[in-house]
């Protein structure tokens, strides 16, 4: 188990991947949750829309993608969907945005 084989990253490891390898954070929470606070430069595609909006992510295919949800529970399934569609470097933010905030890392509001 572990979200279908998607590697889990701690908030600190995620930060390093973002800074060193220009990883994209795919925030799969609802628009409302996203607007209340999200990781800088993250892309919001709500979980239920990921399958039909995969084409939006094609330009990021060569970059690591970190899936992020509220608490780390649902992002793994989205990671599996991405891998099945040819995205190779897919990670899951362990503990989600709750863990990110708990690590005192910054969020931006729109």
N, CA, C and O atoms as a GROMACS GRO file, in nm:
protein
  440
    1UNK      N    1   0.086  -0.120   0.000
    1UNK     CA    2   0.000   0.000   0.000
    1UNK      C    3   0.088   0.124   0.000
    1UNK      O    4   0.211   0.112   0.004
    2UNK      N    5   0.029   0.240  -0.004
    2UNK     CA    6   0.108   0.363  -0.010
    2UNK      C    7   0.068   0.442  -0.132
    2UNK      O    8   0.152   0.504  -0.197
    3UNK      N    9  -0.062   0.440  -0.164
    3UNK     CA   10  -0.110   0.521  -0.275
    3UNK      C   11  -0.072   0.466  -0.410
    3UNK      O   12  -0.047   0.542  -0.504
    4UNK      N   13  -0.067   0.334  -0.423
    4UNK     CA   14  -0.041   0.275  -0.553
    4UNK      C   15   0.103   0.291  -0.599
    4UNK      O   16   0.129   0.294  -0.719
    5UNK      N   17   0.196   0.301  -0.505
    5UNK     CA   18   0.336   0.308  -0.542
    5UNK      C   19   0.390   0.447  -0.563
    5UNK      O   20   0.507   0.463  -0.598
    6UNK      N   21   0.307   0.549  -0.543
    6UNK     CA   22   0.357   0.686  -0.555
    6UNK      C   23   0.446   0.714  -0.435
    6UNK      O   24   0.408   0.689  -0.321
    7UNK      N   25   0.565   0.766  -0.461
    7UNK     CA   26   0.657   0.798  -0.352
    7UNK      C   27   0.601   0.913  -0.269
    7UNK      O   28   0.549   1.011  -0.323
    8UNK      N   29   0.612   0.899  -0.138
    8UNK     CA   30   0.566   1.007  -0.049
    8UNK      C   31   0.684   1.094  -0.012
    8UNK      O   32   0.794   1.046   0.016
    9UNK      N   33   0.661   1.223  -0.012
    9UNK     CA   34   0.764   1.319   0.026
    9UNK      C   35   0.719   1.397   0.148
    9UNK      O   36   0.603   1.438   0.157
   10UNK      N   37   0.811   1.416   0.241
   10UNK     CA   38   0.781   1.505   0.353
   10UNK      C   39   0.776   1.648   0.299
   10UNK      O   40   0.827   1.674   0.190
   11UNK      N   41   0.714   1.740   0.373
   11UNK     CA   42   0.715   1.879   0.327
   11UNK      C   43   0.855   1.932   0.297
   11UNK      O   44   0.874   2.005   0.200
   12UNK      N   45   0.954   1.896   0.380
   12UNK     CA   46   1.090   1.944   0.357
   12UNK      C   47   1.149   1.886   0.228
   12UNK      O   48   1.213   1.958   0.151
   13UNK      N   49   1.128   1.756   0.204
   13UNK     CA   50   1.177   1.694   0.081
   13UNK      C   51   1.107   1.755  -0.041
   13UNK      O   52   1.168   1.775  -0.145
   14UNK      N   53   0.977   1.783  -0.026
   14UNK     CA   54   0.902   1.846  -0.136
   14UNK      C   55   0.961   1.983  -0.168
   14UNK      O   56   0.976   2.018  -0.285
   15UNK      N   57   0.993   2.059  -0.066
   15UNK     CA   58   1.052   2.192  -0.086
   15UNK      C   59   1.183   2.181  -0.164
   15UNK      O   60   1.209   2.260  -0.254
   16UNK      N   61   1.266   2.082  -0.129
   16UNK     CA   62   1.393   2.064  -0.200
   16UNK      C   63   1.369   2.028  -0.346
   16UNK      O   64   1.439   2.077  -0.434
   17UNK      N   65   1.271   1.941  -0.372
   17UNK     CA   66   1.242   1.901  -0.509
   17UNK      C   67   1.190   2.020  -0.591
   17UNK      O   68   1.224   2.035  -0.708
   18UNK      N   69   1.109   2.103  -0.528
   18UNK     CA   70   1.058   2.223  -0.595
   18UNK      C   71   1.174   2.317  -0.629
   18UNK      O   72   1.184   2.369  -0.740
   19UNK      N   73   1.262   2.339  -0.532
   19UNK     CA   74   1.372   2.433  -0.551
   19UNK      C   75   1.481   2.381  -0.645
   19UNK      O   76   1.535   2.457  -0.724
   20UNK      N   77   1.513   2.252  -0.636
   20UNK     CA   78   1.625   2.197  -0.713
   20UNK      C   79   1.585   2.150  -0.852
   20UNK      O   80   1.663   2.161  -0.946
   21UNK      N   81   1.463   2.097  -0.865
   21UNK     CA   82   1.425   2.035  -0.992
   21UNK      C   83   1.301   2.098  -1.053
   21UNK      O   84   1.242   2.042  -1.146
   22UNK      N   85   1.260   2.213  -1.001
   22UNK     CA   86   1.145   2.286  -1.055
   22UNK      C   87   1.020   2.197  -1.058
   22UNK      O   88   0.943   2.198  -1.154
   23UNK      N   89   1.001   2.120  -0.951
   23UNK     CA   90   0.885   2.032  -0.943
   23UNK      C   91   0.756   2.114  -0.943
   23UNK      O   92   0.751   2.225  -0.890
   24UNK      N   93   0.653   2.058  -1.005
   24UNK     CA   94   0.522   2.120  -1.006
   24UNK      C   95   0.439   2.061  -0.893
   24UNK      O   96   0.437   1.939  -0.874
   25UNK      N   97   0.371   2.146  -0.817
   25UNK     CA   98   0.277   2.098  -0.717
   25UNK      C   99   0.138   2.099  -0.780
   25UNK      O  100   0.088   2.205  -0.820
   26UNK      N  101   0.076   1.982  -0.787
   26UNK     CA  102  -0.060   1.969  -0.837
   26UNK      C  103  -0.152   1.958  -0.716
   26UNK      O  104  -0.156   1.855  -0.648
   27UNK      N  105  -0.225   2.066  -0.689
   27UNK     CA  106  -0.315   2.073  -0.574
   27UNK      C  107  -0.451   2.021  -0.619
   27UNK      O  108  -0.515   2.081  -0.706
   28UNK      N  109  -0.497   1.910  -0.561
   28UNK     CA  110  -0.621   1.847  -0.608
   28UNK      C  111  -0.740   1.879  -0.518
   28UNK      O  112  -0.844   1.813  -0.527
   29UNK      N  113  -0.726   1.978  -0.431
   29UNK     CA  114  -0.839   2.019  -0.347
   29UNK      C  115  -0.938   2.100  -0.430
   29UNK      O  116  -0.912   2.132  -0.546
   30UNK      N  117  -1.051   2.132  -0.370
   30UNK     CA  118  -1.152   2.211  -0.440
   30UNK      C  119  -1.101   2.353  -0.463
   30UNK      O  120  -1.006   2.398  -0.398
   31UNK      N  121  -1.165   2.423  -0.556
   31UNK     CA  122  -1.129   2.563  -0.582
   31UNK      C  123  -1.135   2.646  -0.454
   31UNK      O  124  -1.048   2.729  -0.429
   32UNK      N  125  -1.238   2.622  -0.373
   32UNK     CA  126  -1.256   2.697  -0.249
   32UNK      C  127  -1.142   2.675  -0.152
   32UNK      O  128  -1.090   2.770  -0.093
   33UNK      N  129  -1.103   2.548  -0.134
   33UNK     CA  130  -0.991   2.518  -0.044
   33UNK      C  131  -0.862   2.580  -0.098
   33UNK      O  132  -0.782   2.634  -0.021
   34UNK      N  133  -0.842   2.570  -0.229
   34UNK     CA  134  -0.721   2.624  -0.292
   34UNK      C  135  -0.710   2.774  -0.267
   34UNK      O  136  -0.602   2.824  -0.236
   35UNK      N  137  -0.822   2.845  -0.281
   35UNK     CA  138  -0.817   2.991  -0.266
   35UNK      C  139  -0.792   3.034  -0.122
   35UNK      O  140  -0.750   3.147  -0.097
   36UNK      N  141  -0.817   2.945  -0.027
   36UNK     CA  142  -0.792   2.978   0.114
   36UNK      C  143  -0.644   2.967   0.151
   36UNK      O  144  -0.603   3.014   0.257
   37UNK      N  145  -0.565   2.906   0.065
   37UNK     CA  146  -0.422   2.896   0.090
   37UNK      C  147  -0.364   2.778   0.016
   37UNK      O  148  -0.412   2.666   0.028
   38UNK      N  149  -0.257   2.804  -0.062
   38UNK     CA  150  -0.194   2.698  -0.140
   38UNK      C  151  -0.045   2.724  -0.153
   38UNK      O  152   0.003   2.834  -0.124
   39UNK      N  153   0.027   2.623  -0.196
   39UNK     CA  154   0.172   2.634  -0.215
   39UNK      C  155   0.197   2.723  -0.337
   39UNK      O  156   0.131   2.709  -0.440
   40UNK      N  157   0.293   2.814  -0.325
   40UNK     CA  158   0.322   2.908  -0.432
   40UNK      C  159   0.347   2.835  -0.564
   40UNK      O  160   0.414   2.732  -0.568
   41UNK      N  161   0.293   2.890  -0.673
   41UNK     CA  162   0.308   2.836  -0.809
   41UNK      C  163   0.243   2.699  -0.830
   41UNK      O  164   0.267   2.635  -0.932
   42UNK      N  165   0.160   2.655  -0.736
   42UNK     CA  166   0.094   2.526  -0.758
   42UNK      C  167  -0.020   2.542  -0.858
   42UNK      O  168  -0.074   2.650  -0.877
   43UNK      N  169  -0.055   2.431  -0.921
   43UNK     CA  170  -0.164   2.426  -1.018
   43UNK      C  171  -0.280   2.355  -0.952
   43UNK      O  172  -0.262   2.248  -0.893
   44UNK      N  173  -0.399   2.412  -0.961
   44UNK     CA  174  -0.517   2.352  -0.898
   44UNK      C  175  -0.604   2.284  -1.002
   44UNK      O  176  -0.660   2.348  -1.091
   45UNK      N  177  -0.614   2.152  -0.990
   45UNK     CA  178  -0.712   2.075  -1.067
   45UNK      C  179  -0.781   1.985  -0.964
   45UNK      O  180  -0.720   1.889  -0.916
   46UNK      N  181  -0.906   2.014  -0.930
   46UNK     CA  182  -0.974   1.931  -0.829
   46UNK      C  183  -0.973   1.783  -0.868
   46UNK      O  184  -0.979   1.749  -0.986
   47UNK      N  185  -0.965   1.698  -0.767
   47UNK     CA  186  -0.951   1.553  -0.787
   47UNK      C  187  -1.048   1.499  -0.890
   47UNK      O  188  -1.008   1.421  -0.977
   48UNK      N  189  -1.174   1.538  -0.883
   48UNK     CA  190  -1.275   1.482  -0.973
   48UNK      C  191  -1.254   1.523  -1.118
   48UNK      O  192  -1.311   1.463  -1.209
   49UNK      N  193  -1.172   1.625  -1.142
   49UNK     CA  194  -1.150   1.676  -1.278
   49UNK      C  195  -1.016   1.635  -1.338
   49UNK      O  196  -0.990   1.664  -1.455
   50UNK      N  197  -0.931   1.568  -1.261
   50UNK     CA  198  -0.795   1.540  -1.307
   50UNK      C  199  -0.795   1.460  -1.438
   50UNK      O  200  -0.723   1.495  -1.531
   51UNK      N  201  -0.875   1.354  -1.445
   51UNK     CA  202  -0.874   1.268  -1.564
   51UNK      C  203  -0.904   1.348  -1.690
   51UNK      O  204  -0.833   1.334  -1.790
   52UNK      N  205  -1.008   1.432  -1.687
   52UNK     CA  206  -1.043   1.505  -1.810
   52UNK      C  207  -0.955   1.627  -1.834
   52UNK      O  208  -0.959   1.685  -1.943
   53UNK      N  209  -0.876   1.666  -1.736
   53UNK     CA  210  -0.789   1.783  -1.755
   53UNK      C  211  -0.641   1.747  -1.764
   53UNK      O  212  -0.555   1.833  -1.748
   54UNK      N  213  -0.612   1.619  -1.788
   54UNK     CA  214  -0.472   1.576  -1.798
   54UNK      C  215  -0.394   1.654  -1.902
   54UNK      O  216  -0.274   1.678  -1.885
   55UNK      N  217  -0.461   1.695  -2.010
   55UNK     CA  218  -0.390   1.767  -2.116
   55UNK      C  219  -0.328   1.897  -2.065
   55UNK      O  220  -0.227   1.943  -2.119
   56UNK      N  221  -0.387   1.955  -1.960
   56UNK     CA  222  -0.330   2.077  -1.900
   56UNK      C  223  -0.192   2.050  -1.840
   56UNK      O  224  -0.112   2.142  -1.825
   57UNK      N  225  -0.165   1.925  -1.807
   57UNK     CA  226  -0.039   1.891  -1.741
   57UNK      C  227   0.069   1.846  -1.838
   57UNK      O  228   0.184   1.827  -1.798
   58UNK      N  229   0.034   1.828  -1.966
   58UNK     CA  230   0.133   1.776  -2.062
   58UNK      C  231   0.260   1.859  -2.067
   58UNK      O  232   0.369   1.804  -2.083
   59UNK      N  233   0.247   1.991  -2.054
   59UNK     CA  234   0.367   2.076  -2.062
   59UNK      C  235   0.462   2.054  -1.944
   59UNK      O  236   0.577   2.097  -1.948
   60UNK      N  237   0.413   1.987  -1.838
   60UNK     CA  238   0.497   1.960  -1.721
   60UNK      C  239   0.551   1.817  -1.721
   60UNK      O  240   0.611   1.773  -1.623
   61UNK      N  241   0.531   1.744  -1.830
   61UNK     CA  242   0.564   1.602  -1.836
   61UNK      C  243   0.710   1.572  -1.799
   61UNK      O  244   0.737   1.469  -1.738
   62UNK      N  245   0.802   1.660  -1.833
   62UNK     CA  246   0.943   1.635  -1.804
   62UNK      C  247   0.986   1.674  -1.664
   62UNK      O  248   1.101   1.652  -1.625
   63UNK      N  249   0.894   1.731  -1.587
   63UNK     CA  250   0.928   1.777  -1.452
   63UNK      C  251   0.868   1.684  -1.346
   63UNK      O  252   0.768   1.617  -1.372
   64UNK      N  253   0.928   1.680  -1.228
   64UNK     CA  254   0.864   1.606  -1.120
   64UNK      C  255   0.730   1.672  -1.087
   64UNK      O  256   0.718   1.794  -1.092
   65UNK      N  257   0.631   1.592  -1.053
   65UNK     CA  258   0.500   1.643  -1.012
   65UNK      C  259   0.471   1.591  -0.872
   65UNK      O  260   0.480   1.471  -0.846
   66UNK      N  261   0.435   1.682  -0.783
   66UNK     CA  262   0.400   1.647  -0.646
   66UNK      C  263   0.250   1.668  -0.631
   66UNK      O  264   0.201   1.780  -0.641
   67UNK      N  265   0.176   1.558  -0.607
   67UNK     CA  266   0.032   1.572  -0.585
   67UNK      C  267   0.008   1.608  -0.439
   67UNK      O  268   0.070   1.552  -0.349
   68UNK      N  269  -0.082   1.702  -0.417
   68UNK     CA  270  -0.109   1.750  -0.282
   68UNK      C  271  -0.259   1.760  -0.260
   68UNK      O  272  -0.332   1.816  -0.342
   69UNK      N  273  -0.305   1.707  -0.147
   69UNK     CA  274  -0.445   1.720  -0.108
   69UNK      C  275  -0.446   1.779   0.034
   69UNK      O  276  -0.344   1.830   0.081
   70UNK      N  277  -0.560   1.772   0.100
   70UNK     CA  278  -0.569   1.834   0.232
   70UNK      C  279  -0.484   1.760   0.335
   70UNK      O  280  -0.408   1.822   0.409
   71UNK      N  281  -0.497   1.627   0.339
   71UNK     CA  282  -0.430   1.552   0.446
   71UNK      C  283  -0.344   1.436   0.397
   71UNK      O  284  -0.296   1.356   0.478
   72UNK      N  285  -0.323   1.426   0.267
   72UNK     CA  286  -0.238   1.320   0.212
   72UNK      C  287  -0.310   1.191   0.178
   72UNK      O  288  -0.247   1.097   0.131
   73UNK      N  289  -0.441   1.185   0.199
   73UNK     CA  290  -0.515   1.061   0.178
   73UNK      C  291  -0.555   1.036   0.033
   73UNK      O  292  -0.554   0.922  -0.012
   74UNK      N  293  -0.590   1.141  -0.041
   74UNK     CA  294  -0.644   1.120  -0.176
   74UNK      C  295  -0.542   1.146  -0.288
   74UNK      O  296  -0.568   1.110  -0.403
   75UNK      N  297  -0.430   1.206  -0.257
   75UNK     CA  298  -0.334   1.242  -0.361
   75UNK      C  299  -0.270   1.120  -0.426
   75UNK      O  300  -0.231   1.125  -0.542
   76UNK      N  301  -0.257   1.010  -0.352
   76UNK     CA  302  -0.194   0.890  -0.407
   76UNK      C  303  -0.267   0.834  -0.527
   76UNK      O  304  -0.205   0.791  -0.624
   77UNK      N  305  -0.400   0.834  -0.521
   77UNK     CA  306  -0.479   0.785  -0.633
   77UNK      C  307  -0.459   0.868  -0.758
   77UNK      O  308  -0.452   0.815  -0.869
   78UNK      N  309  -0.450   0.999  -0.739
   78UNK     CA  310  -0.424   1.089  -0.852
   78UNK      C  311  -0.284   1.063  -0.907
   78UNK      O  312  -0.263   1.066  -1.028
   79UNK      N  313  -0.189   1.037  -0.818
   79UNK     CA  314  -0.054   1.003  -0.862
   79UNK      C  315  -0.054   0.879  -0.950
   79UNK      O  316   0.018   0.873  -1.050
   80UNK      N  317  -0.135   0.779  -0.913
   80UNK     CA  318  -0.145   0.657  -0.994
   80UNK      C  319  -0.202   0.688  -1.132
   80UNK      O  320  -0.154   0.636  -1.232
   81UNK      N  321  -0.303   0.774  -1.136
   81UNK     CA  322  -0.362   0.815  -1.264
   81UNK      C  323  -0.257   0.882  -1.352
   81UNK      O  324  -0.249   0.854  -1.472
   82UNK      N  325  -0.177   0.970  -1.293
   82UNK     CA  326  -0.072   1.038  -1.370
   82UNK      C  327   0.028   0.938  -1.425
   82UNK      O  328   0.066   0.946  -1.542
   83UNK      N  329   0.072   0.843  -1.341
   83UNK     CA  330   0.169   0.744  -1.386
   83UNK      C  331   0.113   0.658  -1.499
   83UNK      O  332   0.184   0.628  -1.594
   84UNK      N  333  -0.014   0.620  -1.488
   84UNK     CA  334  -0.077   0.539  -1.594
   84UNK      C  335  -0.082   0.616  -1.726
   84UNK      O  336  -0.090   0.556  -1.833
   85UNK      N  337  -0.077   0.748  -1.718
   85UNK     CA  338  -0.084   0.831  -1.838
   85UNK      C  339   0.053   0.883  -1.881
   85UNK      O  340   0.063   0.980  -1.955
   86UNK      N  341   0.159   0.817  -1.835
   86UNK     CA  342   0.292   0.845  -1.886
   86UNK      C  343   0.375   0.947  -1.810
   86UNK      O  344   0.484   0.983  -1.854
   87UNK      N  345   0.324   0.995  -1.697
   87UNK     CA  346   0.404   1.086  -1.614
   87UNK      C  347   0.492   0.997  -1.526
   87UNK      O  348   0.442   0.913  -1.453
   88UNK      N  349   0.624   1.018  -1.534
   88UNK     CA  350   0.714   0.924  -1.467
   88UNK      C  351   0.756   0.967  -1.328
   88UNK      O  352   0.770   0.883  -1.239
   89UNK      N  353   0.776   1.097  -1.307
   89UNK     CA  354   0.825   1.144  -1.178
   89UNK      C  355   0.709   1.201  -1.098
   89UNK      O  356   0.684   1.321  -1.098
   90UNK      N  357   0.638   1.112  -1.029
   90UNK     CA  358   0.519   1.153  -0.954
   90UNK      C  359   0.539   1.124  -0.806
   90UNK      O  360   0.579   1.013  -0.769
   91UNK      N  361   0.512   1.222  -0.724
   91UNK     CA  362   0.528   1.210  -0.580
   91UNK      C  363   0.399   1.256  -0.512
   91UNK      O  364   0.316   1.324  -0.572
   92UNK      N  365   0.384   1.217  -0.386
   92UNK     CA  366   0.268   1.256  -0.307
   92UNK      C  367   0.319   1.332  -0.185
   92UNK      O  368   0.410   1.286  -0.116
   93UNK      N  369   0.260   1.448  -0.159
   93UNK     CA  370   0.298   1.525  -0.040
   93UNK      C  371   0.240   1.454   0.082
   93UNK      O  372   0.120   1.458   0.107
   94UNK      N  373   0.327   1.388   0.159
   94UNK     CA  374   0.283   1.312   0.277
   94UNK      C  375   0.218   1.407   0.378
   94UNK      O  376   0.276   1.509   0.414
   95UNK      N  377   0.098   1.374   0.421
   95UNK     CA  378   0.028   1.458   0.517
   95UNK      C  379  -0.041   1.577   0.455
   95UNK      O  380  -0.110   1.652   0.524
   96UNK      N  381  -0.024   1.595   0.324
   96UNK     CA  382  -0.093   1.702   0.252
   96UNK      C  383  -0.062   1.842   0.302
   96UNK      O  384   0.042   1.868   0.363
   97UNK      N  385  -0.156   1.932   0.274
   97UNK     CA  386  -0.137   2.072   0.310
   97UNK      C  387  -0.138   2.092   0.461
   97UNK      O  388  -0.081   2.189   0.512
   98UNK      N  389  -0.202   2.000   0.534
   98UNK     CA  390  -0.200   2.009   0.680
   98UNK      C  391  -0.057   1.994   0.731
   98UNK      O  392  -0.013   2.069   0.818
   99UNK      N  393   0.017   1.896   0.676
   99UNK     CA  394   0.156   1.876   0.716
   99UNK      C  395   0.244   1.993   0.671
   99UNK      O  396   0.334   2.034   0.743
  100UNK      N  397   0.215   2.046   0.552
  100UNK     CA  398   0.291   2.160   0.499
  100UNK      C  399   0.279   2.278   0.596
  100UNK      O  400   0.379   2.340   0.633
  101UNK      N  401   0.155   2.308   0.635
  101UNK     CA  402   0.133   2.418   0.730
  101UNK      C  403   0.197   2.386   0.865
  101UNK      O  404   0.252   2.474   0.931
  102UNK      N  405   0.188   2.259   0.906
  102UNK     CA  406   0.245   2.217   1.034
  102UNK      C  407   0.395   2.235   1.039
  102UNK      O  408   0.453   2.251   1.146
  103UNK      N  409   0.459   2.231   0.921
  103UNK     CA  410   0.604   2.251   0.912
  103UNK      C  411   0.638   2.400   0.899
  103UNK      O  412   0.753   2.436   0.873
  104UNK      N  413   0.536   2.485   0.916
  104UNK     CA  414   0.553   2.631   0.907
  104UNK      C  415   0.605   2.676   0.771
  104UNK      O  416   0.681   2.772   0.762
  105UNK      N  417   0.563   2.605   0.666
  105UNK     CA  418   0.601   2.645   0.531
  105UNK      C  419   0.493   2.739   0.476
  105UNK      O  420   0.377   2.731   0.516
  106UNK      N  421   0.532   2.829   0.386
  106UNK     CA  422   0.440   2.935   0.344
  106UNK      C  423   0.329   2.887   0.250
  106UNK      O  424   0.348   2.796   0.169
  107UNK      N  425   0.214   2.950   0.264
  107UNK     CA  426   0.103   2.933   0.172
  107UNK      C  427   0.067   3.071   0.119
  107UNK      O  428   0.085   3.172   0.187
  108UNK      N  429   0.016   3.074  -0.003
  108UNK     CA  430  -0.031   3.202  -0.060
  108UNK      C  431  -0.181   3.191  -0.079
  108UNK      O  432  -0.235   3.083  -0.101
  109UNK      N  433  -0.248   3.305  -0.070
  109UNK     CA  434  -0.392   3.310  -0.092
  109UNK      C  435  -0.419   3.388  -0.217
  109UNK      O  436  -0.348   3.484  -0.248
  110UNK      N  437  -0.524   3.349  -0.290
  110UNK     CA  438  -0.550   3.425  -0.411
  110UNK      C  439  -0.660   3.526  -0.388
  110UNK      O  440  -0.697   3.600  -0.479
   0.00000   0.00000   0.00000
